[in-house]
């Protein structure tokens, strides 16, 4: 079971990390791949937050959760510590990813096409579940 969780977290975490890295480093490519909304579909502030601010922070810190999953699969003793750090990072950026859309939409701002909005909520929820799963496994592993 733990190995299956690690594989899912590795894949889902890499999707998040690579996607945010591409959004930060090459926004035009990210739009072409559907990782970032075209400028006309999204509020300018949200675009700057996601492509620049979150992109940079997620690129810098988002590797931690998938790396912990890989270390878990390799039975490396550092995986639970990295998992706890990565879980915090993923819960935070996923919640921000979801809530920024919710509050901006309530304020009448453009948050992207409906399909993209649903995808944002779905991926955010998946990333939070991955983070919680790895945190639970890490706590279990570290408990005497």
ABEGO torsion letter per residue (X at the ends): XAAAAAAAAAAAAAAAAAAAAAAAABAAAAAAAGABBBAAABBAAAAAAAAAAAAAAAAAAAAAAAAAAAAAAAGBAAAAAAAAAAAAAAAAAAAAAAAAAAAAAAAGBBAEBAAAAAAAAAAAAAAAAAAAAAAAAAAAAABX
